[in-house]
Amino acid sequence: MAKQKRNYYDNVTERIVKIIPLGGLDAIGMNITAFEYGESIAVVDCGLAFPTDDMPGVDLVVPDITYLKQNASKVKGFFITHGHEDHIGALPYILKELNVPVYATRLTMAIIETKLEEHGMTGSVKRKVVSYGDVIAAGDFKVEYIHVNHSIADSAALAITSPAGVILHTGDFKIDYTPLYDVPTDLQRFAELGQQGVLALLSDSTNAIRDGFTPSERNVARNFDSVFSSFPEHRILVSTFASHINRVQQIINSAVKAGRKVAIEGRSMVEVVKLAKELGYLRFPDNALIEIEELANYPDSKTVIIMTGSQGESMAALSRAASGSHKKVTVTTNDVVLFSSSPIPGNEKAVQRLMNEISKHGADIINKELHVSGHACAEELKLIYALTKPRYAVPLHGEFRHRQANAHIAETMGIPEEQIFLMEVGDVLSLSKERASVTGSVPHGGVMVDGFGVGDVGSIVLRDRQLLSQDGIIIVALTVSAESSTLAAGPDIISRGFVYMRESEGLMEDAKALVRETVEKVLSREYSDRNMIKSEIRDALGSYVWKLMHRNPVILPVVMEID
């Protein structure tokens, strides 16, 4: 596929629009793409990513927006496709650095506002709720919202019109001809845009490696009814994504049919259900829900608990119920636990650990046919290419193999290989009706969030954390007399994560003797200072520990001086 870099355009009169992904490629998460024409930049989505195993202590990862800040006067706003964390989660952090308007559909905006409220930002951020068919003027761009199906309500594709042509961004989508509580994806509008001419199609690649069509959400509703009727005497626990409003509606509907009361557990689940109920996206009898504390008033056969934790998150409700650390719910032998989700790539081991923990309690687990994806499979992608007939194809959203599969689909649909672009994060793809090429790159990457700190955990801090997590730390504390150049006190040695000191007294005494000998040698020289003493301690003790145990702990000498 096209990837080679060419020279910058030398024809200044040519109408050129730039596509600049700042995240969301070769990974699941942190979706954000900038579109630039002249003095205008429109940004689609602003998502976060969750830390990988090599990021100890990191809570979240948000995109590097250095390029946007460098061109802040051009940025006209964030245009959000839907309310999932990987598309909106970074907004509170990014808007503190780049406060521009945010545009989103009704439910998406409501979820965004709860995040802004947590950060005390609702009064400072300009927000605009848009409806399907609305067209927002954004400098040289016009952005139209188009209805699509996904695993969260109010999802949208975006038609971004520039003087260079129309760019169609699908967002996350699938084609469901029989959706529950929704209408099908607006294929008519996709076809109309195709008739008018689409310069480039940026499409969701998450399920591109799967043949056929993604099953309808209606299939899942029937399966819930079947499971509920198959376990009439058991308590039923269901874990799913908090944002999957339609799935929550299905579970409640099946519970009402079976004469069961429903309790909601998990902070994000409680918040989203409350919000969706207030906005009319969830509909159920007033007496259908009970508080988690009321479960004791009902037999197991009359209750259902909808919980967070389908991805094996250690602090989510289901994980705590399985480990016995939840204050109000504990998994028992009379439970049936339903997993109504698929593991996000990278979470498979965590989900397996959780299932094993649940099985130890004697509970039954059902994790098949209770979930359908919210992303388009190969045949759906073919249909979108056929309807829109884009000149250029730019696969987005997914790991490289997903985007590569999407690129092959585009080629089978008649798009020449040289007009298909597998971009990398930070690439600048310059497009016109006549030609297209990657013409440069911009600053990019992930900014780590740790507690209240944003960006203060860099590669050096992360490396230190990795070292600490591997072999631990040895702290050596001592005092030297500056006047007599002698060891006045110590050394004292403290170990954390290296050895258990009470069971390694011999090792610690030998280490102290080595440090004492090393320090006395340094002090006997004509010139010595604290930095020299620290360096010699690290070298001597590090070499000793490696030869003895083949471990490489962080050694931190603390040298104090007295007159």
Sequence and secondary structure as in RCSB ss.txt:
>XXXX:A:sequence
MAKQKRNYYDNVTERIVKIIPLGGLDAIGMNITAFEYGESIAVVDCGLAFPTDDMPGVDLVVPDITYLKQNASKV
KGFFITHGHEDHIGALPYILKELNVPVYATRLTMAIIETKLEEHGMTGSVKRKVVSYGDVIAAGDFKVEYIHVNH
SIADSAALAITSPAGVILHTGDFKIDYTPLYDVPTDLQRFAELGQQGVLALLSDSTNAIRDGFTPSERNVARNFD
SVFSSFPEHRILVSTFASHINRVQQIINSAVKAGRKVAIEGRSMVEVVKLAKELGYLRFPDNALIEIEELANYPD
SKTVIIMTGSQGESMAALSRAASGSHKKVTVTTNDVVLFSSSPIPGNEKAVQRLMNEISKHGADIINKELHVSGH
ACAEELKLIYALTKPRYAVPLHGEFRHRQANAHIAETMGIPEEQIFLMEVGDVLSLSKERASVTGSVPHGGVMVD
GFGVGDVGSIVLRDRQLLSQDGIIIVALTVSAESSTLAAGPDIISRGFVYMRESEGLMEDAKALVRETVEKVLSR
EYSDRNMIKSEIRDALGSYVWKLMHRNPVILPVVMEID
>XXXX:A:secstr
 B  B      TTS  EEEEEEE BSBSS  EEEEEETTEEEEE    B   TT TT  EEEE  HHHHHTGGGE
EEEE     HHHHTTHHHHTTTS   EEE HHHHHHHHHHHHHTT TTTS EEE  TT EEEETTEEEEEEE B 
SSSS EEEEEEETTEEEEE  S B  SS SSS    HHHHHHHHHH  SEEEEE TTTTS S    HHHHHHHHH
HHHHH TTSEEEEE  TT HHHHHHHHHHHHHTT EEEEESHHHHHHHHHHHHHTS    TTSEE GGGGGGS G
GGEEEEES TT  TTSHHHHHHHT  SS    TTEEEEE S   TT HHHHHHHHHHHHHTT EEE SSS   SS
  HHHHHHHHHHH  SEEEEESB HHHHHHHHHHHHHTT  GGGBB   TTEEEEE SS EEEEEE    EEEEE
TTEES   HHHHHHHHHHHHH EEEEEEEEETTTTEEEEEEEEEEESS  GGG HHHHHHHHHHHHHHHHHHHTS
SS  HHHHHHHHHHHHHHHHHHHHS   EEEEEEEEE 
